[in-house]
Amino acid sequence: MSENTKVQPPPQVQDTRIITLLESNDVSFSPVDGQWVNNLNENTVLREGDSLTVRQSMIDTTSDSIGLIDVKSEDSIITIQHGIYSVDAGDGSADNSLVGAGGQTSTIEPYQHFSDGTQNHPSGNLYVLQNQQLAPGNTKIYYRAGAGRGVIGTINPPNPDSVPSADFYIEMVPSITPGDLFEYTINTVAAAYVAPTGTIPSPPNGTTSPIIKPENVEGLRSILIHDHNDKGQAEVKFKIYANGFTPASGTINPDTDHIAVIQTLYEADNKPYGYSSEANEKYSGTAAANEKWVFRTGTFPDGTGTPNQFWSNQSELGAVSPILRILKGFRMIVDNLSDYRDKKDRTNNPYQTQFTYTNQQGEREQRQIVFDDWGNANQQVFGLDPSNPGLFAQHEVPQSVINDKKLYDLNTVKGRKAAGWNGFGGNYFQWIQFTQLKDSRRPDHITLPEFVFDIHDGIEAFVFSGSRRQSFFYEGQAMGIYTPRIPGGSGDSYKFLSGNMMDTAALPVPADGGAILTPRIFTTKFSIPPKKYTYEALAQILTDRINSIPTKVTGQSNDPFPTDGGTPTDPNIRGFSNSRFLTTTADLSMQQQNEPVVSANLPFFPSRFQYTNETPPTSLLQPVWVSTDGTQCFQYDEGALNGFTNPRWEGAESVSFIYDQSSDAFQVAQAHSNIYSRLDGGIIARQFRVNYKDDASLTNRDGDLITCDKAGGIFFTSLEPRSLWFDKMKFKEHSLIVSQLGNDPSVQAFNGGTMVPDLNPANVMLASALTHSLTLTPGRNITGNFLGTALNIDKRVRTFNNPTPPDPPVVDFTGGKYAECNPGWILDVATDTPVTIPGDAITPDEITDPFFQIEISGMTRQNIVGATKKNNLIQSIVGKYFTNGGFTSGNIDDGFRYTHLGEPILLRSLSVRILDSDGELAQGVGPNSAVILELDTVK
């Protein structure tokens, strides 16, 4: 070989390596579908000149495309809570009527007793099964001589005097007078108010009377002031006004018109343990000096002072007296509607929030509040015109109102931009006043139901900056409280509604010895196998599990799921039903409390009581049923039913779910009991006439025409797990679920009509009963049968009676008069059109999100211009037009090729996320996505 011959380098050879990223090999065990991490089996080095491309991506959209719902293990334990209602529809017999006083006719049943006149029944009204308890009573504040800062005086100086005879309590009685400037009147054992006489007395020495006497405070008026500070601590006080005080201007000065304050004292855990009273040193009124002595401080002979008098919140038996209020309205922050998930329709997305509070039974309760058609909030249809009050009292709240209500000033609060959605600040947030209970355009839609809460625990709401992506907000967006950081805190957010953010009112409370009536709630638990179900199969298995019964009817426990985790009570004696959904008056009558005093033995469930077969310790107790408006009640006559001899069915004969293909939605197909024809057993609607007065001088002598579509049913108060019922099956939680304690609390006298104590010794309590209304609407939270105009026509045909042979048949001419209006009989008409409760569509009508984005971290960065959210880790964009076997597929043309320059990069672990076009984690994807990378190297 010649010395001048050059050696040629070997030719470059391109080497291709395929890297497979499978979600099924996730090493991070992410609970979120569409997000995973893969470790590479061998180290892969990316050198200068090498190129990396997403060759193919397969996004698991099988659940959406082939109609599957993946029931995971956490979704498989089903818990259903429900209440029961009964329809006042009579029993359907042809002679179902009686003649009352004055010739009034009605069709009331002999085994039912109503609190109103018998001529009004059957009314077609819905009555809800109730628990009965002794009412909590008004707030009581106990003065104990010798007591200090606590229940028993252990902190000096103690209250004046030390003899028990000086002890008494004051009761805060809510005002029921419309327009009253004051909320409460103080009631004591004294007969009337008596002002102290003489000069301010010297402090007592243990043998004289205390500074405070019952007659010195009897009849004084009061206003409650409440708040929660930035640390979640309650601040509650009663402002006390001089006897007979009325402001000359008609407006009470919040600082100078009251003579004293009684303020709640709290432990470190925010639990109240007593009160402290003291005079208002800023008082500038005209009350005489002796009118104010009752709350003045004094000085003991040893020179120690009594800056306060201390009161207890507990009775001698240790019962704590709460302060209960009714939420009437609230103020909250929303944004300017710019960030809807539904880009197709930005006008009808609802906004919603969730309140957590302690109810009047001392139980923690959550309530979701939804405002439909929020996108139309700036239109006059919502009542922005002062002459047309609507859903919102105000829209954009001016600075003057912010100052008056002491709301956070959104223009100046530090950190406002950081709390904004997507970092937006400016005028993107507005305070809105929510006050109206019903949408003026939809009278049947309760927007903000009133509810009762314990003021010491307050109302927790979502914090605005953290509320926008809560899991249950599967539709629309969230409202929340905007808040800066707690001063000196570590970033915790203020989450209680402040006093200035709430409109509350005093709770009317029954008289001592009165009753509180609340819907009786039953719980059913069962499990289904965790797996993927077709929509139809999921509806079927839920229906089967709910309606299945054992072959042998056994007794039921009165406390099957103890809240303390203990053992259920032993079963009662056998009734007629093993179902909590379809039960009987016999089964219900065994559900009661076991108290030593018969009058205290109340119809209640659950309880630690067992009704035995051996000499029952108490009689069967029929519960009270209250009308949905909370104003009337009825009770079965146990003497007429005679226990297990003549019981009646109550509840829903079937609780069933279906998947409706035409609407692509799950539905509650039935949750009621039908009325059946005595002739052929077919489903009917029943018409009858009530309140008929056989007197030609009366204008309403023809009475009222009533139509009933069902005999009774159930309503849901809770469905768990929420991830299954509301996130996957898409039932509408805000309309389907009914609050356990209802709305519009009021005190009623239920001792009228035929409701007498003889029915139940505990009925004496019903003379003063706290009740609530419930909104039960067919198609929203209860089911039924459709009532159309054709039901008014008598479609009966002529029939032939069969007399005793050899007499000829007798023609019954009652039927066949189709054109005649004759409401003088009970008319049973066949009906076959059910009214169901639909959920939302499982899949959207149209695909409004055009593409997926594949984010891969641990490799290279890209620069995408024009994206809604900046993300340099996007490696591929996959359009949603093409699908393959339920997977949405992308090819090499969708990926971005990257050619490496510079120092080598070691690829070891890659993290993948499937995002939507807005850069958020994609919704509705399955757990089996895959991404294929192609690495081209040159050797």
HUNORQUI-V528704 format. One record per pair of residues at least 12 apart in sequence whose ideal C-beta (glycine too) atoms are under 6 Angstrom apart, sorted by the first residue. I is the first residue (numbers start at 1). J is the second residue. Records with the same first field share a line. If there is no record, write none. Layout:
BEGIN
I=J ; J
END
This chain:
BEGIN
12=938
13=939
14=936 ; 938
15=937 ; 939
16=936
17=935
19=933
20=932
21=38 ; 910 ; 912 ; 931
22=930
23=36 ; 927 ; 928 ; 929
24=928
25=38
27=39
33=925 ; 926 ; 927
34=914 ; 922 ; 925
35=913
36=912
37=911
38=910
39=909
40=908
44=907
45=904 ; 906
46=900 ; 905
47=904
48=900 ; 901
49=938
50=900 ; 937
51=897 ; 899 ; 936
52=898 ; 935
53=895 ; 897 ; 934
54=875 ; 876 ; 895
55=892 ; 932 ; 934
56=891 ; 932
57=854 ; 876 ; 878 ; 890 ; 931
58=887 ; 889 ; 930
59=852 ; 888 ; 914 ; 925 ; 929
60=887 ; 925 ; 926 ; 928 ; 929
61=888
62=886 ; 926
63=926
64=843 ; 924
65=886
66=886
67=534 ; 535
68=532
69=533 ; 538 ; 728
70=532
71=530
72=530
73=530
75=721 ; 723 ; 724
76=527 ; 528 ; 530
77=527
78=526
79=525 ; 720
80=524
81=521 ; 523 ; 717 ; 718
82=522 ; 714 ; 716
83=519 ; 521 ; 715 ; 717
84=129 ; 650 ; 651 ; 714
85=126 ; 128 ; 712 ; 713
86=127 ; 625 ; 650 ; 712
87=126 ; 708 ; 710 ; 711 ; 712
88=121 ; 122 ; 123 ; 125
89=122 ; 686 ; 708 ; 711
90=107 ; 122
100=118 ; 119
103=694
104=119 ; 693
105=692
106=118 ; 119 ; 121 ; 690
107=122 ; 688
108=121
110=640
111=636 ; 637 ; 640 ; 641
112=634
113=635 ; 637 ; 754 ; 755
114=634 ; 753
115=632 ; 633 ; 750 ; 752 ; 753 ; 755
116=632 ; 753
119=691
120=691
124=706 ; 708
125=627
126=628 ; 776
127=625 ; 627 ; 634
128=519 ; 626 ; 774
129=520 ; 625
130=517 ; 623 ; 624 ; 626
131=518 ; 520 ; 604
132=515 ; 517 ; 602 ; 603 ; 624
133=516
135=510 ; 514 ; 515 ; 516 ; 770
137=512
138=171 ; 172 ; 173 ; 509
139=172 ; 321 ; 323
140=169 ; 171 ; 321
141=170 ; 275 ; 311
142=169 ; 311 ; 312
143=168 ; 212 ; 311
144=167
145=159 ; 161 ; 162 ; 166 ; 167 ; 210
146=158 ; 162
147=159 ; 310
148=310
149=310
151=312 ; 314
157=304 ; 306
159=309 ; 310
160=203 ; 204 ; 210 ; 211
161=204 ; 210
162=206
166=210
168=189 ; 214
170=186 ; 188 ; 217
171=187
172=184
173=185 ; 187
174=506 ; 508
181=252
182=221 ; 223
183=223 ; 224 ; 506
184=222
185=221
186=217 ; 220
188=214 ; 218
189=214
190=214 ; 215 ; 218
193=218 ; 219 ; 243
194=215
195=290 ; 291
196=216 ; 290 ; 293
200=293
203=298 ; 300
212=294
216=294
220=240 ; 243
221=241
222=238 ; 240
223=239
224=238
225=237
226=455 ; 499
227=498 ; 499
228=458 ; 496 ; 498
230=486 ; 494
232=496
233=270
234=456
236=264 ; 455
237=261 ; 263
238=262
239=258 ; 261
240=258 ; 259 ; 260
241=258
242=259 ; 287 ; 291
255=282
256=282 ; 284
257=285
258=280
259=280 ; 283 ; 292
260=279 ; 280 ; 295
262=275 ; 277
263=276
272=313 ; 456
274=311 ; 312 ; 313
275=311
276=308 ; 310
277=295 ; 309
278=308
279=295 ; 296
322=454
323=455
324=360 ; 452 ; 507
325=455 ; 504
326=450 ; 452 ; 505 ; 507
327=451 ; 504
328=503 ; 505
329=434 ; 435 ; 503
330=434 ; 501 ; 502
331=431 ; 433 ; 501
332=479
333=429 ; 431 ; 464 ; 482
334=351 ; 432 ; 479
335=421 ; 428 ; 429
336=428
337=375
339=421
343=848
344=848
346=375
347=375
348=373 ; 375
349=476
350=370 ; 371 ; 372 ; 374 ; 476
351=371 ; 374 ; 476 ; 477 ; 479
352=370 ; 476
353=369 ; 461 ; 462 ; 478 ; 479
354=366 ; 368
355=367 ; 459 ; 461
356=460
357=453 ; 459
358=454 ; 457
359=741
360=452
368=734
370=734
390=440
391=436 ; 439
392=432
393=433 ; 435
394=433
396=430
397=431
405=500
406=500
407=431
410=429
413=484
414=484
415=484
419=465 ; 482
421=468
434=448
444=777
446=775
449=743
450=743 ; 744
452=507 ; 745
458=496
459=497
460=495 ; 496
461=481 ; 497
462=478 ; 480
463=480 ; 481 ; 493 ; 495
464=480 ; 481 ; 482
467=480
472=722
474=727
508=747
510=747 ; 768 ; 770
511=768
514=765 ; 768
515=765 ; 766 ; 769
516=770
517=626 ; 769 ; 771
518=741
520=605
521=717 ; 740
522=580
523=561
524=580
526=545
528=541
535=659
536=659
539=657 ; 658 ; 659
542=657
543=656 ; 657
546=655
547=654
549=578 ; 579
550=578
553=574 ; 578
555=571 ; 572 ; 573 ; 574
556=571
557=569 ; 571
558=591 ; 606 ; 607 ; 609
559=606 ; 608
569=608 ; 610
570=610
572=590 ; 611
573=613
575=587
581=651 ; 652 ; 655 ; 714
582=651 ; 652 ; 653
583=650 ; 651
584=647 ; 649
585=636 ; 641 ; 647 ; 648
586=644 ; 647
588=623
589=620 ; 621 ; 622
590=611
591=605
592=609 ; 621
593=607 ; 609
594=609
598=761
599=761 ; 762
601=618
602=762
603=621 ; 623
620=638 ; 643
621=760
622=635 ; 636 ; 638
626=771
628=774 ; 776
629=773
630=746 ; 771 ; 772 ; 773
633=750
635=759
650=712
651=714
652=671 ; 672 ; 673 ; 713 ; 714
653=673
654=670
655=671
656=669 ; 670
664=841 ; 842
665=838 ; 839 ; 841
666=729 ; 839
667=836 ; 838
668=783 ; 837
669=836
670=783
671=713 ; 714 ; 783
672=710 ; 713 ; 783 ; 784
673=711 ; 712
674=710
675=711
677=828
682=830
683=831
684=828 ; 829 ; 830
685=707 ; 709 ; 791 ; 829 ; 831
686=708 ; 828
687=707 ; 827
688=706 ; 826
689=703 ; 705 ; 823
690=703 ; 704 ; 706
691=703 ; 704
705=823
707=787
709=784 ; 785 ; 787
710=784
713=782
715=738 ; 776 ; 781 ; 782
716=736 ; 737
717=738 ; 740
730=839 ; 840 ; 842
731=839
735=780
736=781
738=781
741=772
742=772 ; 773 ; 774
743=773
744=773
745=772
747=770
748=769 ; 771
749=767
750=766 ; 769
751=766 ; 767
778=835
779=835
783=835 ; 836
784=835
785=831 ; 834
786=833 ; 835
791=829
796=815
797=815 ; 816
798=815 ; 816
799=812
847=880
849=916 ; 917
850=917
851=877 ; 878 ; 879 ; 880 ; 917
852=878 ; 914 ; 922
853=874 ; 877 ; 915
854=875 ; 876
855=873 ; 874 ; 913 ; 915
856=875 ; 910 ; 912
857=873 ; 911
858=909 ; 910 ; 911
860=898
862=874 ; 896
868=918 ; 919
869=919
871=919
876=890 ; 894 ; 895
877=894
878=890 ; 894
912=931
END
